[in-house]
Amino acid sequence: MPAVGEKPGAGVYECPFDGQRVILESDAEVLMECPSCEGFLYLSVSHEEESAETPARPS
């Protein structure tokens, strides 16, 4: 679970406390406190959204 002060890489991160989303556009960006609740942990949602939007291939 990415935390404030870390560089988790480019992607979309969601605060588990209030659902606020933060977008990091480069691998060099640092996660800051949640802008709405000052939370310090995030969930990575970019991979979940990609797999939800990508239809499964037929076998």
N, C-alpha and C positions, 0 to 999 in steps of 0.2 A: 504494500500500500504506500504510494508516494506521499512524502511529507513536505512541509514548508522547508525551504532552504535547499532542497534537492533539485537536481537536473534530470528529470525522468525521461526527457526526450520530447520531440514534437508530438502533439496530439491533443485530445480533449480529455479533461479531468473534471470529475464531479465531486463536490463536497458531500459526504454522506450524511451530514447533519441537516442541510437545508436544500440540497439539490442544485445549488448554484454551479454553473459550469464555467471553466476557465480553459482558454485555448492557448497552448504554447506553440508558436510557429517555428521554433528552431530548437535543436538539441542543446544549445548554449543557454537557453532561458531557465531561470530559477523559479520554482513555485513560490508564490507569495501567499500570505494569509487569505482566507476566503473573503472576498470583498463585502459580503453581506453579514456574515456571522463571526468572522475572525477565526474560523476553524483552521486546523493545522494538518488535517489528513485529507487525502483525495482518493477516489477510485478512478482507474483508467477506463474510459468508456469508448475510446475510438475503435478498439478491436471488436468490442461487443456490437457496436453499431454496424461496422463493416460486415460482420458475419450475419447480422440480422437482415441487412439489405441485399446481400449476395445470395441468390437462390442456389439451392443445392443442385449439384449435377446428377442427372439420372445415371443409374448403374448399368 
